[in-house]
Structure formats: C-alpha cells, structure tokens
Amino acid sequence: MPNPGVGPALPMPEMFGGMGWAALLATTSLGHIIGILTIVLLDTYGIV
C-alpha cells in the first residue's frame, strides 16, 4: 500500500506502525486467506 496511514487512525498508532483502519483490515484479511488455504491444503494431503 503506498499510503497505509490514510484514513481514520487506530487508537494506538505507534503499536500498529501508523497504519489506518483500511491497512489493518487488509493485512488481517490476507492473513485469514493464507491460513484457510494452508488448512485446506494440509487437509487435502492428509496431514491435518
């Protein structure tokens, strides 16, 4: 993201590196997508 601090600020900006709400939502959404894909692939190969 070229401007992660654009938009409403988070309550403790120093804790989140100056990210705004949009950047936080984008990074957590990406983390959930990666996690779901990992679980599905591990289940496909019988590891989980």
C-alpha positions in Angstrom: 0.0 0.0 0.0 1.5 3.3 -1.0 -0.2 5.3 1.9 -1.0 3.0 4.8 -1.7 5.8 7.1 -4.5 7.3 5.1 -8.0 7.2 6.6 -9.1 7.1 10.2 -6.3 6.4 12.7 -6.3 3.4 15.0 -6.5 4.1 18.8 -2.7 3.4 19.4 -1.0 4.3 16.1 2.5 3.6 17.5 1.6 0.0 18.2 0.4 -0.6 14.6 3.2 1.3 12.8 1.0 4.2 11.8 -1.5 2.1 9.8 -5.1 3.2 9.4 -8.2 1.0 9.7 -8.1 0.1 5.9 -4.5 -1.2 6.1 -5.2 -3.2 9.3 -8.3 -4.7 7.7 -6.3 -5.6 4.5 -3.5 -7.3 6.4 -5.7 -9.3 8.7 -7.9 -10.4 5.7 -4.8 -11.5 3.8 -3.7 -13.5 6.9 -7.0 -15.3 7.1 -7.0 -16.2 3.4 -3.5 -17.6 3.7 -4.5 -19.5 6.9 -7.6 -21.0 5.2 -5.6 -22.1 2.2 -3.0 -23.7 4.4 -5.5 -25.7 6.3 -7.3 -26.8 3.1 -4.1 -27.9 1.5 -2.9 -29.7 4.6 -6.2 -31.5 4.8 -6.0 -32.4 1.2 -2.7 -34.2 1.8 -3.9 -35.8 5.0 -1.6 -34.0 7.3 -4.3 -32.4 9.4 
